[in-house]
Amino acid sequence: MSSSGWTVDTLPARISDATTSHTFGQHRIRYLRTDAVIRLVSFADINSAIDRDNRLSNSSSLKRYLADDEKKPLMNRIKSQARRLFLMCISEGLSMDYLHGLLQVGVTDAVVQPSSFADTTERETFEKYRWIFEQPMKLDNYSFGTSIPNHSPVPINFDPLEAGTYIAVGSSATIYRAQFDKRYCDIPNLEKNETDHILTEFCAIKVFNDSPEALACAEREMAFAAWLASCSQLRDDPHITKTFLGFSYRNRRYLISELGAMPLYYLLQDEKAAAHDMVWLRTQIIGLTRALAYIHGPTKGRTASHNDIQPYDILVFPNEGNSLKLTDWGRADFEDTSNSQHASSELTDASSRELNKPSDDGVYLGYVFVELLVWFYDGPERLQKTLVGDWSIVDPRNLKSHFLEPWAQKVLDQLRGRGTNMPAVMDVIASMINGKPMDRMNASEALRSFEDIPDSW
């Protein structure tokens, strides 16, 4: 922003009637109707803005200043080629130094005419140059709670208005595909894009809406993600979706995480592929159980619970051997055990990873395993006929385990003869969903039991 304090407030009040707003990433960019540009921008306005911008003066710390005899050619060029850009910059609080930089690389009003923005490439031009000349705030890996100033560009490339870019829409947030400018945020495990080496491959950006309920959910999820990131064994677990960073910007909250191909819910509607063999099945069941045991803790003086385990909240990652990963921490919570004998500064052996108490997480993970096994052996059509209602899309907290348990136990009995050691596998899952809490296996106990079964399920 110009140090002169030159803002949209100094323009005629009619500017609001002459602008059309679009959203690119998290930036609101205003476009002005052609008939309004000449009426709103006078030569005196341009002259005043350039004179007041200290970054174009001899005192500029950027050492890209203009001498007095160079300012007039710049004013003439703005008047003839960049009046629209001039008003955009003033409206967005951007400096004349930035506009000068745009003109130096050939960006003029002709490039950013509203009619040309139907093309995605042209639509990105204004923001790409903004990243170059107005340096974005650098975002540190695994940082949560950073607040980015309203006028600072963010090194994220996504367009909510572009059809097909969003992945999922919920009551509190929308998830989009996104890319990062690696010069300002070197997110681990995200390689550079093959066609544009400045940008990363796609990740997921969760954009929370601005309702009080959504903001509360965002704060809870951000706190949980920060805790996961602070524990290396949780952060690096292959069955927990990695959340890289979170920040607030223009009264919204954002979380950035790795991008899965789809929720497990949709995989269970397709026929299984050759890659979904018995080794894969065993790896996913043991891996998800271990991930849940790690989350339950105690870890760094806390136990935690997911509180919403269902096929929608488990993602599929084809590039990692079709690995299944827990995700979505919007309902997760903590329990402080720092004063108990279970407290630990790091994760310890499996026997102490989880407090010895019943957990609904383990019950609903067991139900996920029942669905997974039916799909694995008999396919999606049989799974749909087997389900009692569609519990996968119901809030697990509103379900009664005594309603689902008889159905699940019956299904497990039907699957016992499918493999050499499958009866033992079914016994463990049956114990996870046991209707009597005192007889129910927690995740750590289930993990030990799964690992004790020979590899040949």
Secondary structure by P-SEA (a helix, b strand, c coil): ccccccccccccccccccbbbbbccccbbbbbccccccccccaaaaaaaaaacccccccccccccccccaaaaaaaaaacccaaaaaaaaaacccaaaaaaaaaaccccccccccccccccccaaaaaaaaacccccccccccccccccccccccbbbbcccccccccccccbbbbbbcccccccccccccccccccccccbbbbbbbcccaaaaaaaaaaaaaaaaaaacccccccccbbbbccccccccbbbbbbbbccccaaaaaaccccccccaaaaaaaaaaaaaaaaaaacccccbbbbccccccccccccccccbbbbbbbcccccccccccccccccccccccccccccccaaaaaaaaaaaaaaaaacccaaaaaaaccccccccccccccccccaaaaaaaaaaacccccaaaaaaaaaaaaacccccccccaaaaaaaaaaccccc
